[in-house]
Amino acid sequence: MKYNKTTLKNGLNIITSRRPETETVSLGIWVNTGSAYETKDVNGISHFIEHMVFKGTKKRDALAISEDIENVGGQTNAYTSREFTAFYAKMLKSDVELAIDVIADFITSPTFDAEEMKKEKEVVVQEIKQSIDTPDDAIFDYFQEKAFENLPLGRTILGPAETVRSFDASQMRAYMKTHYGADNMIVVAVGNIDHEAFVKMVDDRLGTYHNKTDFKDEKQTYTGGFCIEQRDIEQAHVLLGFNGIEYKNPMYYPVTVFSTIFGGSMSSRLFQEVREKRGLVYTVYSFTNSHTKSGLFGIYAGTSADELKTLMPVMTDEIKKITDEKVSDKELSRAKTQLKASMLMALESSSSTAEVMARQYLIHGRIIPTDEVISRIDAVTKDDIQKAAQLLFSSDPTYALLGNLKKYPSYDEVQNLLQI
């Protein structure tokens, strides 16, 4: 990925990657904050700020924000994760200045109007209820909470309804003052963009934005444990997880390749054994989530309540096999090819490229060349895969169940099944 970078006097980094053959530009502002950096009394405030900036700034009310972007055929949106908040747009190349003007307004001059806040709180509460009512969403929140019990990383991104309803404008502004700053965010644009012209657009709007954040970076220590919720539904949802790795861990690429082999595709071990050979599930897969100081590796499956007693021994047997025995050359080659192809396909999208560049810079302080990523994937050996398995499965498990559950393996039984 070829790119240009400029750092403004206040420390704000601006990165562009020019694609002159296109007619559009994907751009945005990424902030290195999210629910993992919230205290318990403001859990959900990062996500609520993401909502509220669209409800009005000093220049534009909510309708004007939508109309200004959509009148020229553009798109704008935002998201909040545990460690990132992003505000982004995709526009025709001629409308880039309008897009950065709107997005910069989100950061510098949201009004947090009281009446708009009152309405939006109920919108977010409905979003919370919808998430709780969706079993395969809810179980991931319960799983994360148990994996990082009583820690910010274990709390939900949306926050509890009662906390969201308590937010006021002064809390929102205070949070933005301490968590948003030129030293903690980045502006990225990918597409038919002139770097110097874009830098001037950003400098005019964000060049004097305050450059120091001031918040405590809480620990992210994996705990593990067991949680269960009984619900009158047809399927049983199960998550089995283990202590993972942080972004900068030398085992990052071996663990990524391992997860692909183990449960990352239809040709993976879990899918073939659990679904194709035994027909125990409709959905089964593994995943690895890295964070700044910790991580989480997990296996998700959706099955019938009656199959849980059969499913868990099969899953744990697959864990033992891949821990004890080296994977085949064919498995390793296929997983590497899948990862590289997926990455290269994603980079054909300007929006995905902007996302990758922003996250890489905020995490690593640099843009990692595509060739370097490919070489790191290619360098993973069969020994590395076995080491990754042994590393991941050495921790106490996190075991989460949700559904109409009558017979299921206990936490102790699962631990015994995992004895390697």
C-alpha positions in Angstrom: 0.0 0.0 0.0 1.6 3.2 -1.1 0.7 6.2 1.0 1.6 9.7 2.1 1.7 10.9 5.7 1.7 14.4 7.2 1.7 15.2 10.9 0.0 18.6 11.8 1.5 20.9 14.5 -0.9 19.5 17.1 0.3 16.0 16.4 -2.7 14.8 14.3 -1.6 12.3 11.7 -3.1 12.4 8.2 -2.6 9.5 5.8 -3.7 9.2 2.2 -3.4 6.5 -0.4 -4.0 7.7 -4.0 -6.0 5.6 -6.5 -6.2 7.9 -9.5 -8.2 5.4 -11.6 -11.2 5.7 -9.3 -13.9 8.4 -9.1 -14.5 8.1 -5.3 -12.7 8.6 -2.0 -13.3 6.7 1.3 -12.2 8.8 4.3 -12.7 9.0 8.0 -11.5 9.8 11.5 -10.5 6.9 13.7 -10.2 7.4 17.5 -8.4 5.0 19.7 -11.1 4.7 22.3 -14.1 2.5 23.0 -15.8 0.6 25.8 -12.5 -0.9 27.0 -11.5 2.6 28.1 -14.7 3.5 30.0 -15.3 3.4 33.7 -18.3 1.4 34.9 -20.4 4.5 35.6 -20.1 5.7 32.0 -20.2 2.3 30.2 -21.7 2.8 26.8 -20.7 6.5 26.5 -18.4 5.9 23.5 -21.2 4.3 21.6 -23.7 7.0 22.6 -21.4 9.8 21.5 -21.1 8.0 18.1 -24.9 8.2 17.9 -25.3 11.8 19.2 -22.8 13.5 16.8 -25.2 12.7 14.0 -28.0 14.6 15.9 -26.5 18.0 15.3 -23.4 20.2 15.3 -23.0 23.9 15.5 -23.2 24.1 11.7 -25.8 21.4 10.9 -28.8 19.9 12.5 -29.6 16.1 12.1 -31.5 16.6 8.8 -28.8 18.9 7.3 -26.1 16.3 8.1 -28.1 13.7 6.2 -29.1 16.0 3.4 -25.6 17.5 2.8 -24.1 14.0 2.3 -27.0 12.4 0.4 -27.6 15.4 -1.9 -24.3 14.6 -3.6 -24.8 10.8 -3.5 -22.4 10.2 -0.6 -22.6 7.8 2.3 -21.6 8.4 5.9 -21.7 6.2 9.0 -19.8 5.3 12.3 -19.1 2.5 14.6 -17.8 1.8 18.1 -15.8 -1.2 19.2 -14.1 -2.0 22.4 -11.0 -0.1 21.4 -11.9 2.1 18.5 -14.5 4.6 17.4 -14.7 5.6 13.8 -16.6 8.2 11.7 -16.3 7.7 8.0 -17.8 8.5 4.6 -17.5 7.6 0.9 -17.9 10.3 -1.6 -17.3 11.3 -5.2 -13.8 12.8 -5.5 -15.3 16.3 -6.0 -17.1 16.2 -2.7 -14.2 15.3 -0.3 -14.1 18.7 1.3 -17.8 18.5 2.2 -17.3 15.0 3.8 -14.3 16.1 5.9 -16.2 19.2 7.0 -19.1 17.1 8.2 -16.9 14.5 10.0 -14.7 17.2 11.5 -17.8 18.8 12.9 -18.7 15.6 14.6 -15.4 15.8 16.5 -15.1 19.5 17.2 -18.7 20.9 17.6 -21.4 18.4 18.5 -24.2 20.2 20.3 -25.6 17.3 22.4 -29.0 18.9 22.4 -31.1 17.9 25.4 -34.2 17.0 23.4 -32.2 15.0 20.8 -30.4 13.2 23.6 -33.7 12.2 25.2 -34.9 10.7 22.0 -31.7 9.0 21.1 -31.3 7.4 24.5 -34.5 5.5 23.8 -33.2 4.5 20.4 -30.0 3.1 21.9 -32.1 1.3 24.7 -34.0 -0.4 21.9 -30.7 -1.4 20.3 -29.6 -2.9 23.7 -32.9 -4.8 24.0 -32.6 -6.0 20.4 -29.1 -7.3 21.1 -30.3 -9.1 24.3 -33.2 -10.6 22.4 -30.9 -12.0 19.7 -29.4 -15.2 21.3 -26.3 -15.3 19.1 -25.5 -11.7 19.9 -26.3 -12.0 23.6 -24.1 -15.0 24.2 -21.0 -13.1 22.9 -21.6 -10.3 25.4 -22.0 -12.9 28.2 -18.9 -14.7 27.0 -16.8 -11.5 26.9 -18.0 -10.5 30.4 -17.0 -13.8 31.9 -13.7 -13.9 30.1 -12.7 -10.4 31.5 -14.9 -10.4 34.6 -15.2 -7.0 36.4 -12.9 -5.4 33.9 -13.7 -2.7 31.2 -12.8 -5.1 28.4 -15.6 -7.4 29.7 -18.3 -4.8 29.6 -20.7 -4.4 26.6 -20.1 -1.8 24.0 -23.7 -0.6 24.2 -23.7 -0.3 28.0 -26.6 -1.0 30.4 -29.9 0.8 29.6 -30.0 2.5 33.0 -26.5 3.9 32.5 -27.3 5.2 29.0 -30.4 6.9 30.3 -28.3 8.7 32.9 -25.9 10.4 30.4 -25.9 14.2 30.1 -24.2 16.7 27.9 -21.5 17.6 30.4 -20.5 13.9 30.7 -20.3 13.6 27.0 -18.1 16.7 26.6 -15.9 15.6 29.5 -15.4 12.2 28.0 -14.5 13.7 24.6 -12.0 16.1 26.3 -10.2 13.3 28.0 -10.5 10.5 25.3 -10.5 12.4 22.0 -7.4 14.2 21.1 -5.0 14.7 18.1 -2.5 12.3 19.8 -5.2 9.6 20.0 -6.7 9.7 16.5 -5.9 9.6 12.8 -7.4 10.8 9.6 -7.2 8.5 6.6 -8.4 8.9 3.0 -8.1 6.4 0.2 -9.1 7.0 -3.5 -8.7 9.7 -6.0 -7.3 12.2 -3.6 -4.6 14.8 -3.7 -2.6 14.5 -0.5 -1.5 18.2 0.0 -5.0 19.5 -0.8 -6.6 17.0 1.7 -4.0 17.9 4.4 -5.1 21.6 4.0 -8.7 20.7 4.4 -8.0 18.8 7.6 -5.7 21.4 9.0 -8.3 24.1 8.4 -10.8 22.1 10.5 -8.7 20.1 13.0 -5.3 21.9 13.1 -6.1 23.5 16.5 -7.9 20.6 18.0 -6.5 19.8 21.5 -3.6 17.3 21.4 -3.6 15.6 24.8 -5.8 12.8 26.1 -6.0 12.1 29.8 -7.5 8.8 30.8 -6.4 5.7 32.7 -5.6 2.6 30.6 -7.1 -0.2 32.6 -5.7 -3.7 32.7 -7.0 -6.4 30.4 -6.4 -9.6 32.3 -8.2 -12.7 31.2 -10.1 -14.5 34.0 -12.3 -17.2 32.4 -15.2 -19.0 34.0 -18.7 -20.3 33.4 -22.1 -18.6 32.7 -25.4 -19.9 31.6 -28.8 -18.4 30.7 -31.9 -20.4 30.3 -34.2 -19.3 27.5 -37.3 -20.9 25.9 -35.8 -21.2 22.4 -35.1 -24.1 20.1 -31.4 -23.9 19.8 -28.6 -24.1 22.3 -25.8 -21.6 21.8 -22.4 -22.5 23.2 -19.1 -20.6 23.4 -15.8 -22.1 24.6 -12.9 -19.7 24.9 -9.4 -19.3 26.1 -6.8 -16.6 26.8 -5.7 -15.1 23.5 -2.9 -12.8 22.5 -2.4 -9.1 22.1 -1.9 -7.4 18.7 1.9 -7.1 19.1 2.5 -10.6 20.3 5.1 -12.5 18.2 2.6 -15.3 18.0 0.0 -13.1 16.3 0.4 -14.6 12.8 0.8 -18.2 14.0 -2.4 -17.9 16.0 -4.2 -16.3 13.1 -3.2 -19.2 10.8 -4.0 -21.7 13.5 -7.6 -20.4 13.9 -8.1 -20.7 10.1 -7.0 -24.3 10.2 -9.0 -25.2 13.2 -12.3 -23.5 12.6 -12.0 -20.6 10.1 -13.7 -22.1 7.0 -15.8 -24.9 5.6 -12.6 -27.0 5.1 -11.5 -26.5 8.7 -11.2 -29.3 11.2 -14.1 -28.2 13.3 -16.5 -27.7 10.4 -15.6 -31.0 8.8 -15.8 -33.1 12.0 -18.6 -31.4 13.8 -21.0 -30.5 11.0 -20.1 -32.5 7.9 -19.2 -35.8 9.5 -21.4 -35.8 12.5 -24.2 -33.4 11.7 -24.2 -32.0 15.2 -24.6 -28.3 14.3 -25.6 -25.9 11.6 -22.9 -23.3 12.6 -19.5 -23.9 14.1 -16.4 -21.8 13.9 -13.4 -20.5 15.8 -12.1 -16.9 16.1 -9.3 -15.0 17.5 -9.8 -11.4 18.9 -6.7 -9.5 19.8 -6.7 -6.4 22.0 -4.0 -3.9 23.0 -2.9 -5.8 26.1 -4.8 -9.1 25.9 -6.8 -11.3 23.6 -9.5 -14.0 23.4 -9.7 -17.2 21.4 -13.1 -18.8 21.0 -15.2 -21.5 19.5 -18.9 -20.9 18.8 -21.5 -23.5 17.9 -25.3 -23.5 17.6 -26.9 -26.9 18.2 -30.0 -28.5 19.8 -30.0 -28.8 23.5 -30.0 -32.6 23.3 -26.8 -32.6 21.3 -24.7 -30.7 23.8 -23.6 -33.8 25.7 -22.3 -35.2 22.4 -20.9 -31.9 21.0 -18.6 -30.9 23.8 -16.5 -34.1 23.8 -16.2 -33.9 20.0 -15.0 -30.3 20.2 -12.5 -31.0 23.0 -11.2 -34.1 21.1 -10.4 -31.8 18.1 -8.6 -29.5 20.5 -6.5 -32.4 21.8 -5.7 -33.7 18.3 -4.4 -30.3 17.0 -2.5 -29.8 20.2 -0.8 -33.2 20.2 -0.2 -33.7 16.5 1.3 -31.4 13.8 -1.1 -30.3 11.0 -0.5 -31.5 7.5 1.3 -29.6 4.8 -2.0 -29.4 2.9 -3.8 -27.8 5.8 -1.1 -25.3 6.4 -0.8 -24.3 2.8 -4.6 -23.9 2.4 -4.9 -21.7 5.5 -2.1 -19.4 4.4 -3.7 -19.1 0.9 -7.1 -18.3 2.4 -5.7 -15.6 4.7 -3.6 -13.9 2.0 -6.5 -14.1 -0.6 -8.9 -12.6 2.0 -6.6 -9.8 2.8 -5.8 -8.9 -0.8 -9.5 -9.0 -1.8 -10.4 -6.7 1.0 -7.7 -4.2 0.0 -9.4 -3.8 -3.4 -12.0 -1.8 -1.5 -11.0 1.7 -0.6 -13.2 1.6 2.5 -11.5 -1.5 3.8 -8.1 -0.2 3.0 -8.8 3.0 4.9 -9.9 0.9 7.9 -6.8 -1.3 7.8 -4.4 1.7 7.5 -6.1 3.5 10.4 -6.1 0.6 12.7 -2.5 -0.4 11.9 -1.2 3.1 12.6 -3.1 3.4 15.8 -2.0 0.0 17.0 1.6 -0.2 15.6 2.5 3.4 14.9 3.1 2.5 11.3 1.4 1.1 8.1 2.5 -2.5 7.7 3.4 -3.2 4.0 1.3 -5.8 2.4 4.4 -7.7 1.4 5.5 -7.9 5.0 2.1 -9.3 6.1 2.3 -11.9 3.4 5.9 -12.9 4.3 4.9 -13.2 8.0 2.0 -15.5 7.0 4.2 -17.5 4.7 6.8 -17.9 7.5 4.4 -19.8 9.8 5.5 -23.4 10.2 3.8 -26.6 11.4 5.8 -26.3 14.6 4.4 -22.7 15.1 0.8 -24.0 14.7 1.4 -26.6 17.4 2.9 -24.0 19.6 -0.1 -21.7 19.0 -2.5 -24.5 20.0 -0.5 -25.3 23.2 -0.3 -21.7 24.1 -4.0 -21.0 23.6 -5.4 -24.1 25.3 -3.1 -23.9 28.4 -5.5 -21.4 30.1 -8.6 -22.1 32.1 -11.6 -22.1 29.7 -14.4 -19.6 29.4 -17.7 -21.6 28.9 -20.9 -19.9 28.1 -24.3 -21.4 27.4 -27.6 -19.9 26.3 -30.9 -21.8 25.4 -33.4 -24.3 26.7 -30.8 -26.3 28.6 -31.6 -29.3 30.6 -28.6 -31.6 30.1 -25.2 -30.1 29.5 -21.6 -30.7 30.5 -20.7 -28.8 33.6 -17.7 -26.4 33.8 -15.7 -29.1 35.7 -16.6 -31.7 33.1 -15.4 -29.5 30.3 -12.2 -28.8 32.1 -11.7 -32.6 32.5 -12.4 -33.1 28.8 -9.7 -30.6 28.0 -7.0 -32.3 30.0 -4.2 -32.7 27.5 
